[in-house]
Amino acid sequence: MNRLREFIPSSVDYKSARTDWRKDLLAGITVGIVALPLALAFGITTGAGASAGLITAILAGLIAAVFGGSNFQVSGPTGAMTVVLVPIVNKYGVESLIPLGFFAGLLTLILGLIRAGSIINRVPWPVMEGFTLGIAVVIALQQFPTALATPSINGGRTVTTAWRTVKGAINNGLNFSAIFIVILTLVVKFIYPKIAHKVKLHIPASFIAILFSSVVVLAFGISVPTVGDLPKAIFHLQKFSLFGLGIYELTTAVIAIALLASIESLLSARVADQMSHIHEAKDRYQPNRELFGQGLASMFSSIFGGMPATGAIARTGVNIRSGAKSRLAAIFHAVFLLAVVLVLSPIISKIPTSALAGVLIGTSYRMASPANLREILRTTRLDGSILLITALIVIFVDLIWGILIGTAVYFLFSKLKRK
């Protein structure tokens, strides 16, 4: 029983709530504003729909905040997870996310119970930087169908699919209205922070970019695809079935999703502790409890119409920069999103999907962080090489293989260097 006690929420998790709840509330609302367009965009990109992205952000975000091992982690749908899910949905259909998400969540939960968190947490930083760069490129490539308002032409790998989609769009005639909205969204997203810095406005750039593009579309009657009506009952229990998935397909996909959820969540929690300048061991995130919470979040999210979730580095960073003091901020973020969906569904339905694609392309650029990339490439030759190897494998082969091969090569050459 004592071994299980660390996985059970306690009052210690909220020791600062009585004095700092107002700061947590403000941080939660700020993160919610950032999370809203990303949840919509990741749901659409995956093929599960905008409502699935919102369900994941709300339900998984709430459960992971309560049961997870970090006081600052914000969880939900992420770009890295869409990289794994998009080919699965294309091959087996969106219904396959129900069993895959449930069993991947269960495996993640078990990894926490057997205390595998400390092992997964040892992935080298150059590998994680390469992983982030590769993911950024793949997320941008995945936006081509939505950005061009054209069907995706499956080509197996992401790069091939993107190339075929662009060729198909050119052959069938480009949708210049959708392309214009993508460019407009990107311009606003990158220019707004410079203006906001001067007038000290703290509204997230993605939110402003989508709001501005949506107003332009409505004001000038521009014909582009929109999010569309959201279900009136956003949470609904799904029929559980394997939907034709064989044991091999189920096992390999579940392992890939669980490993990604584990690695990305622990990386995000580790970054959160660094950003919060936590030095006391008692205040640091608990990797095994984090896996337990993330697993539970994905299980419930998947059976209620959502997708597998992970800790989100960008949203977690916004949470900390907005003054969060406890996990109450992540809970407020989920409650805020639920309130927005219940009240503003008619407005959300009119958001142009090309604006969401523009936000994700801009987010991909931020993730790639060219300045940070140049700095790493100028350090040691080993770190730079590992970064590039990992990124290329993620882009052209597979995300999990990128992490595994990058880690193996890193430790191999580090060992040879010591000799």
C-alpha positions as CSV (number, residue, x, y, z in Angstrom):
1,M,0.0,0.0,0.0
2,N,2.9,2.4,0.8
3,R,4.2,1.8,-2.7
4,L,0.9,3.0,-4.2
5,R,0.6,6.1,-1.9
6,E,2.8,8.2,-4.2
7,F,0.3,7.9,-7.0
8,I,-2.6,9.1,-4.9
9,P,-3.4,12.9,-4.9
10,S,-3.1,14.6,-1.6
11,S,-3.6,18.0,0.1
12,V,0.1,18.6,-0.3
13,D,-0.4,19.1,-4.0
14,Y,-2.4,22.2,-3.2
15,K,-0.4,23.6,-0.3
16,S,-0.2,27.1,-1.9
17,A,-3.7,27.2,-3.3
18,R,-5.2,29.1,-0.4
19,T,-2.8,32.1,-0.9
20,D,-2.0,31.9,-4.6
21,W,-5.3,30.7,-6.2
22,R,-5.8,34.1,-7.9
23,K,-2.4,33.7,-9.7
24,D,-3.3,30.2,-10.6
25,L,-6.6,31.3,-12.0
26,L,-5.0,34.0,-14.2
27,A,-2.4,31.6,-15.4
28,G,-5.0,28.9,-16.1
29,I,-7.1,31.3,-18.2
30,T,-4.0,32.5,-20.1
31,V,-3.1,28.9,-20.9
32,G,-6.7,28.2,-21.9
33,I,-6.6,31.0,-24.5
34,V,-3.4,29.5,-25.9
35,A,-4.7,25.9,-25.7
36,L,-8.0,26.6,-27.5
37,P,-6.7,27.1,-31.1
38,L,-4.1,24.4,-30.6
39,A,-6.7,21.9,-29.5
40,L,-8.9,22.6,-32.4
41,A,-6.0,22.5,-34.9
42,F,-4.5,19.2,-33.6
43,G,-7.9,17.6,-33.6
44,I,-8.5,18.5,-37.2
45,T,-4.9,17.6,-38.2
46,T,-5.2,14.2,-36.7
47,G,-8.5,13.6,-38.6
48,A,-10.5,13.1,-35.4
49,G,-12.1,16.5,-35.7
50,A,-12.1,19.7,-33.7
51,S,-14.3,18.3,-30.9
52,A,-11.8,15.5,-30.3
53,G,-9.1,18.0,-29.7
54,L,-11.2,20.0,-27.3
55,I,-12.2,16.8,-25.4
56,T,-8.6,15.9,-25.0
57,A,-7.6,19.3,-23.8
58,I,-10.4,19.4,-21.3
59,L,-10.7,15.9,-19.9
60,A,-7.1,14.7,-20.3
61,G,-5.9,18.1,-19.1
62,L,-8.0,17.9,-16.0
63,I,-7.1,14.3,-15.1
64,A,-3.3,14.7,-15.7
65,A,-3.3,17.9,-13.6
66,V,-4.9,16.0,-10.7
67,F,-3.1,12.7,-10.9
68,G,0.2,13.6,-12.6
69,G,3.5,14.2,-10.9
70,S,4.2,17.8,-11.9
71,N,2.9,20.9,-10.3
72,F,3.2,22.9,-13.5
73,Q,2.5,20.5,-16.3
74,V,-0.3,21.3,-18.8
75,S,-1.5,18.3,-20.8
76,G,-3.6,17.8,-23.9
77,P,-3.2,17.1,-27.6
78,T,0.2,17.9,-29.0
79,G,2.0,18.1,-32.3
80,A,4.3,15.2,-31.5
81,M,1.3,13.0,-30.9
82,T,-0.4,14.0,-34.2
83,V,2.8,12.8,-36.0
84,V,2.1,9.3,-34.6
85,L,-1.7,9.4,-34.9
86,V,-2.1,10.8,-38.5
87,P,-0.8,7.7,-40.3
88,I,-2.8,5.4,-37.9
89,V,-6.1,7.3,-38.6
90,N,-5.3,7.3,-42.4
91,K,-4.8,3.5,-42.3
92,Y,-7.3,2.2,-39.8
93,G,-9.9,5.0,-39.4
94,V,-10.6,7.5,-36.6
95,E,-12.4,4.8,-34.6
96,S,-9.1,3.0,-34.1
97,L,-8.1,5.8,-31.7
98,I,-10.5,4.4,-29.1
99,P,-8.8,1.1,-28.4
100,L,-5.3,2.4,-29.2
101,G,-5.6,5.4,-26.9
102,F,-7.1,3.3,-24.1
103,F,-4.4,0.6,-24.3
104,A,-1.6,3.1,-24.8
105,G,-2.8,4.9,-21.7
106,L,-2.9,1.7,-19.8
107,L,0.6,0.9,-20.8
108,T,1.8,4.3,-19.8
109,L,0.1,3.9,-16.5
110,I,1.8,0.5,-16.0
111,L,5.2,2.1,-16.8
112,G,4.6,4.5,-14.0
113,L,3.6,1.7,-11.6
114,I,6.7,-0.3,-12.3
115,R,8.8,2.9,-11.9
116,A,10.1,3.1,-15.5
117,G,10.0,6.9,-15.3
118,S,13.6,7.3,-14.2
119,I,14.8,5.2,-17.2
120,I,12.8,7.1,-19.9
121,N,13.9,10.3,-18.3
122,R,17.6,9.7,-19.3
123,V,17.1,10.5,-23.0
124,P,20.1,12.9,-23.9
125,W,19.4,16.5,-24.6
126,P,20.8,16.5,-28.2
127,V,18.4,13.7,-29.0
128,M,15.5,15.7,-27.6
129,E,16.5,18.8,-29.5
130,G,16.7,16.7,-32.7
131,F,13.4,15.1,-31.9
132,T,11.8,18.6,-31.4
133,L,13.3,19.9,-34.7
134,G,12.0,16.8,-36.6
135,I,8.6,17.1,-35.0
136,A,8.4,20.8,-36.0
137,V,9.1,20.0,-39.6
138,V,6.6,17.1,-39.7
139,I,3.8,19.2,-38.1
140,A,4.3,21.9,-40.7
141,L,4.2,19.3,-43.5
142,Q,1.0,17.9,-42.0
143,Q,-0.7,21.3,-42.4
144,F,-0.5,21.3,-46.2
145,P,-4.0,19.8,-46.9
146,T,-5.7,22.2,-44.5
147,A,-3.6,25.2,-45.6
148,L,-4.4,24.5,-49.3
149,A,-8.0,23.4,-48.6
150,T,-7.5,20.2,-50.5
151,P,-7.7,16.5,-49.7
152,S,-4.6,14.8,-48.4
153,I,-3.1,12.4,-50.9
154,N,-1.6,9.5,-48.9
155,G,1.9,8.6,-49.8
156,G,2.9,6.6,-46.7
157,R,5.6,8.8,-45.2
158,T,4.8,12.4,-44.2
159,V,7.2,14.0,-46.7
160,T,5.8,11.9,-49.6
161,T,2.2,12.6,-48.6
162,A,2.9,16.4,-48.4
163,W,4.6,16.4,-51.8
164,R,1.7,14.5,-53.4
165,T,-0.8,16.8,-51.7
166,V,0.9,19.9,-53.1
167,K,1.1,18.4,-56.6
168,G,-2.6,17.5,-56.4
169,A,-3.6,20.9,-55.3
170,I,-1.6,22.6,-58.1
171,N,-3.1,20.2,-60.7
172,N,-6.6,20.9,-59.5
173,G,-6.2,24.6,-59.0
174,L,-4.9,26.3,-55.9
175,N,-7.3,27.8,-53.4
176,F,-5.9,31.2,-53.1
177,S,-8.4,32.3,-50.5
178,A,-7.2,29.6,-48.1
179,I,-3.6,30.4,-48.8
180,F,-4.3,34.1,-48.2
181,I,-5.8,33.3,-44.8
182,V,-2.8,31.2,-43.9
183,I,-0.4,34.0,-44.8
184,L,-2.5,36.6,-43.0
185,T,-2.6,34.4,-39.8
186,L,1.2,34.0,-39.9
187,V,1.8,37.8,-40.4
188,V,-0.4,38.6,-37.4
189,K,1.1,35.9,-35.3
190,F,4.6,37.1,-35.8
191,I,4.0,40.9,-35.8
192,Y,1.6,41.1,-32.9
193,P,4.1,40.3,-30.1
194,K,6.2,43.2,-31.2
195,I,3.2,45.5,-30.9
196,A,2.0,44.0,-27.7
197,H,5.4,44.4,-26.1
198,K,5.2,48.1,-26.6
199,V,1.7,48.5,-25.3
200,K,2.1,45.8,-22.6
201,L,-0.8,43.6,-23.8
202,H,-0.5,40.0,-22.7
203,I,-3.1,38.3,-25.0
204,P,-1.5,35.2,-26.8
205,A,-0.5,35.8,-30.4
206,S,-2.2,32.7,-31.7
207,F,-5.5,33.8,-30.3
208,I,-5.2,37.3,-31.8
209,A,-4.1,35.8,-35.2
210,I,-7.1,33.5,-35.3
211,L,-9.5,36.2,-34.1
212,F,-8.2,38.7,-36.7
213,S,-8.4,36.1,-39.6
214,S,-11.9,35.0,-38.6
215,V,-13.1,38.6,-38.6
216,V,-11.6,39.2,-42.0
217,V,-13.3,36.1,-43.4
218,L,-16.7,37.1,-42.0
219,A,-16.3,40.8,-43.0
220,F,-15.4,40.2,-46.6
221,G,-17.4,37.0,-47.1
222,I,-14.3,34.9,-48.0
223,S,-15.2,31.4,-48.9
224,V,-12.9,29.0,-47.0
225,P,-13.6,25.8,-44.9
226,T,-14.4,26.4,-41.3
227,V,-14.4,24.3,-38.1
228,G,-18.1,23.6,-38.4
229,D,-20.7,22.8,-35.7
230,L,-19.4,21.1,-32.6
231,P,-21.5,18.3,-31.0
232,K,-24.0,19.6,-28.4
233,A,-23.0,16.8,-26.1
234,I,-19.2,17.1,-26.3
235,F,-18.4,14.2,-24.0
236,H,-20.0,10.8,-25.0
237,L,-18.9,7.3,-24.1
238,Q,-17.6,5.5,-27.2
239,K,-18.4,2.0,-28.3
240,F,-15.3,-0.1,-27.4
241,S,-14.1,-2.4,-30.2
242,L,-10.8,-3.2,-31.9
243,F,-12.4,-2.0,-35.3
244,G,-10.5,-4.6,-37.3
245,L,-7.1,-4.0,-35.7
246,G,-4.9,-7.1,-35.6
247,I,-2.8,-8.0,-32.6
248,Y,0.4,-6.9,-34.4
249,E,-1.0,-3.6,-35.6
250,L,-2.6,-3.0,-32.1
251,T,0.6,-3.8,-30.2
252,T,3.0,-1.8,-32.4
253,A,0.8,1.3,-32.4
254,V,0.1,1.1,-28.6
255,I,3.8,0.8,-27.8
256,A,4.7,3.8,-30.1
257,I,1.9,6.0,-28.6
258,A,2.8,5.0,-25.0
259,L,6.6,5.6,-25.5
260,L,5.9,9.0,-27.1
261,A,3.5,10.0,-24.3
262,S,6.0,9.0,-21.7
263,I,9.0,10.7,-23.3
264,E,7.3,13.9,-24.2
265,S,5.5,14.2,-20.8
266,L,8.7,13.6,-18.8
267,L,10.7,16.0,-21.0
268,S,8.0,18.7,-20.5
269,A,7.9,18.2,-16.7
270,R,11.7,18.3,-16.6
271,V,11.7,21.6,-18.5
272,A,9.0,22.9,-16.2
273,D,11.1,22.3,-13.1
274,Q,14.0,24.1,-14.8
275,M,11.9,27.1,-15.7
276,S,10.5,27.3,-12.2
277,H,14.0,27.1,-10.7
278,I,13.1,24.2,-8.4
279,H,16.0,22.9,-6.4
280,E,14.4,21.1,-3.5
281,A,13.9,17.4,-4.1
282,K,10.5,17.4,-2.4
283,D,9.2,20.0,-4.9
284,R,10.5,18.3,-8.1
285,Y,8.2,16.5,-10.4
286,Q,7.7,12.8,-9.7
287,P,8.4,10.9,-13.0
288,N,6.5,7.7,-12.1
289,R,3.5,9.5,-10.9
290,E,3.6,11.7,-14.0
291,L,3.4,8.5,-16.2
292,F,0.5,7.2,-14.1
293,G,-1.4,10.5,-14.5
294,Q,-0.8,10.7,-18.2
295,G,-1.8,7.1,-18.7
296,L,-5.1,7.7,-16.8
297,A,-5.7,10.8,-18.8
298,S,-5.3,9.1,-22.2
299,M,-7.5,6.2,-21.1
300,F,-10.4,8.4,-20.2
301,S,-9.9,10.8,-23.0
302,S,-10.0,8.0,-25.6
303,I,-13.2,6.4,-24.3
304,F,-15.0,9.7,-24.2
305,G,-14.3,10.8,-27.8
306,G,-10.8,12.4,-27.4
307,M,-7.3,11.3,-28.3
308,P,-4.1,10.2,-26.4
309,A,-2.6,13.1,-24.6
310,T,0.8,14.1,-23.4
311,G,2.4,16.9,-21.4
312,A,2.7,20.0,-23.7
313,I,6.0,21.9,-23.4
314,A,4.7,25.1,-25.0
315,R,1.5,25.3,-22.9
316,T,3.5,24.3,-19.8
317,G,5.9,27.1,-20.5
318,V,3.1,29.6,-20.9
319,N,1.6,28.4,-17.6
320,I,4.9,29.1,-15.7
321,R,5.5,32.4,-17.4
322,S,1.9,33.5,-16.5
323,G,2.7,33.0,-12.8
324,A,1.3,29.6,-12.0
325,K,2.1,28.5,-8.4
326,S,0.5,25.0,-8.3
327,R,-1.3,22.3,-10.3
328,L,-4.5,24.3,-9.7
329,A,-3.6,26.5,-12.7
330,A,-3.8,23.4,-15.1
331,I,-7.2,22.5,-13.5
332,F,-8.4,26.1,-14.1
333,H,-7.2,25.8,-17.7
334,A,-9.4,22.7,-18.3
335,V,-12.4,24.4,-16.6
336,F,-12.0,27.5,-18.7
337,L,-11.9,25.5,-21.9
338,L,-15.1,23.7,-20.9
339,A,-16.8,27.0,-20.2
340,V,-15.7,28.4,-23.5
341,V,-17.0,25.4,-25.4
342,L,-20.4,25.4,-23.6
343,V,-20.9,29.1,-24.2
344,L,-19.1,30.0,-27.4
345,S,-19.6,26.9,-29.7
346,P,-21.4,28.9,-32.4
347,I,-18.4,31.3,-32.6
348,I,-15.9,28.5,-32.6
349,S,-17.7,26.8,-35.5
350,K,-17.0,29.8,-37.7
351,I,-13.2,29.8,-37.3
352,P,-11.5,29.1,-40.7
353,T,-9.4,25.9,-40.6
354,S,-6.8,27.6,-42.8
355,A,-6.2,30.0,-39.9
356,L,-5.6,27.0,-37.6
357,A,-3.1,25.6,-40.1
358,G,-1.3,29.0,-40.1
359,V,-1.1,28.9,-36.3
360,L,0.5,25.4,-36.4
361,I,2.9,26.4,-39.1
362,G,4.0,29.4,-37.0
363,T,4.2,27.2,-33.9
364,S,6.4,24.7,-35.8
365,Y,8.8,27.6,-36.6
366,R,8.9,28.5,-32.9
367,M,9.5,24.9,-32.0
368,A,12.4,24.6,-34.5
369,S,13.9,27.7,-32.9
370,P,16.5,28.5,-35.5
371,A,18.6,30.6,-33.1
372,N,18.7,27.8,-30.6
373,L,19.5,25.3,-33.3
374,R,22.5,27.4,-34.5
375,E,23.8,27.6,-31.0
376,I,23.7,23.9,-30.5
377,L,25.3,23.2,-33.9
378,R,28.2,25.5,-32.8
379,T,28.9,23.5,-29.6
380,T,30.4,20.1,-29.9
381,R,30.5,18.1,-33.1
382,L,29.0,15.1,-31.4
383,D,25.9,17.0,-30.1
384,G,25.3,18.7,-33.5
385,S,25.6,15.4,-35.3
386,I,23.3,13.6,-33.0
387,L,20.7,16.4,-33.3
388,L,20.8,16.2,-37.1
389,I,20.7,12.4,-37.2
390,T,17.7,12.3,-34.8
391,A,15.8,15.0,-36.7
392,L,16.4,13.4,-40.1
393,I,15.2,10.0,-38.9
394,V,12.1,11.5,-37.3
395,I,11.3,13.4,-40.6
396,F,12.0,10.6,-43.1
397,V,11.5,7.3,-41.1
398,D,9.7,7.4,-37.8
399,L,9.5,9.4,-34.6
400,I,10.2,6.5,-32.1
401,W,13.1,5.2,-34.3
402,G,14.6,8.7,-34.3
403,I,14.7,8.7,-30.5
404,L,16.0,5.1,-30.2
405,I,18.7,5.4,-32.8
406,G,19.7,8.9,-31.7
407,T,20.1,7.8,-28.1
408,A,22.0,4.6,-29.1
409,V,24.4,6.6,-31.3
410,Y,24.9,9.2,-28.6
411,F,25.9,6.7,-25.9
412,L,28.1,4.7,-28.4
413,F,30.1,7.7,-29.4
414,S,30.3,9.1,-25.9
415,K,31.8,5.8,-24.8
416,L,34.3,5.8,-27.6
417,K,35.2,9.4,-26.9
418,R,36.0,8.6,-23.3
419,K,38.3,5.8,-24.4
